[in-house]
Amino acid sequence: MNTYKVTLLDKKTIAKDTLELRFVKPDGFVFSAGQFVQFRIPQAITPALRAYSICSIPEDDYLEFCIKLLPD
C-alpha cells in the first residue's frame, strides 16, 4: 500500500452535511475512474481509516472528494 501526503486546495460546503474537498494530486499518483482511497484521520489514541471514492477524473491535476459529515 502506498502512502501519500496531500495538500488541500479548496474546501466547499455543498450541503448542510456535505463537503467537497480538492487536493493537489501527488506526483506519480495514478487511479482509475471509480477507485477509492483511504484517509488516515488523526485521533486521540490511534488514527482511524476512512474510505472515500475519488470524484475527479484521472486526467485532472487534482483529487476531489465529496464527503458526507456524520455526527461525532
N, C-alpha and C positions, 0 to 999 in steps of 0.2 A: 504494500500500500504506500503510495506517495503522499507526502505531506507538503502543503504549500501555505505560505503566509500571504494574505491578500490585503490590499488597501481599499478602503471604502471610498467610492467616487461620489455616490449620491444616495440619499435616503428619502423616500417619499411615503407619506401616509396616503394610501389609495382608498381606504375604507376605515371605519372606526376601529376595526381589529385586524387590519391587514397592512403590511409594509411592503414596499418594493425596495430592494437593496441592489445596488450596482457596484461591482468591484472591478478593479484592474485585473485582467486575465494574466496569470503568471506566464512568463516565458516557458515555452515547451508544453503548456497545458493543452491537451487535445481531448475532445469529447465528441460523442455522437448525440444527435437530437434525441431527447427523451431520457438522457442519462441523469443520474443524481449524484450528489456529493454528500459527504458527512462533514458537519461543522463540529469542532470541539469547542464547547461552551464552558468557560471557566465557572466554577462553583466553589463553595467554601472548602470542601474536602477533596473531591476528585472531579475532573471535568466530565461533563455529560456530552454524549454524541447525539446529534440530531441530523436526520437525513432530509435533504431538500432537492427537488428537481430543478434543473437549470432551465430558466425561461428564455435565455438568449439563444441565438443560433451559433453553430460552431464558427462561422466566418466573422462574427463580431469580435472586437478587440477588448470586450468586457464580458463579465459574467453577471447575469441578472437573475434575481430570485424574488418570488412573491411569497411572503411569509405570513401565515395567519397567527396572530397572537392569542395565546391561551392564558387563562388565569393562573397565577403562580408560575 
